[in-house]
Amino acid sequence: MIRIGILGDIGSGKSYVAKKFGYPVFNADYEVGKLYQKDKKVFKKLNKILPKYFNSFPINKKEVSNAILGSKKNLNKIINIVHLEIRKKTNIFLKKHKNKKIVVLDIPLLLENKINKKGDILVFVQSKKSDISKKLKKRNNFNKEIFDKFKDIQLPLEYKKNKSQFIIKNNFTNKPVNMAIKEILKELYK
């Protein structure tokens, strides 16, 4: 099985690119949302360490935002709990799709949390800062302070780009992304 890890900046279109590969995708952001909505164990753990912020289930994004903005340490506390569960869910996904030729890992902190493996194919999604900024500002729940806190815990983009075997320039239109993916898949099947 070939594991493709998608890397890039927040808002660069990683999830969009991941889906375009046409293979099973593990989308960590989607899974985190499901944890907040359906996993009482995660709620209990968060309630235990941050009771001021997490006091009702299901967890809503406003509670998470307030906790992150409440203290610099809170983001790491949340990540420690949530990413343990995401790692488990990633392993379940990989077992479920072990007979697939390719799987795509859309995990924003793939390198930071050492979820990638040595043989993974890393694809960096590169987008113009101005395009990313426009896209992020359109999001209903966009918060610049939270954005900055997440940027602070991520590895530098240049490092991620250098670690990647492929770069996809995403201008948020289909054609160039589809062509780049086609080239990558051709290269992988040589």
Buried (B, 14 or more C-beta within 10 A) or exposed (E): EBBBBBBBBBBBBBBBBBBBBEBBBBBBEEBBBBBBEEBEEBBEBBBEBBEEBBEEBBBEEEBBBBBBBEEEEBBEBBBEBBBEBBBEBBEEBBEEBEEEEBBBBBBBBBBBBEBBEEEBBBBBBBBEEEBBEEBBEEEEEEBEEBBEBBEEEBEEBEEBBEBBBBBBEBEBEEEEBEEBBEEBBEEBEE
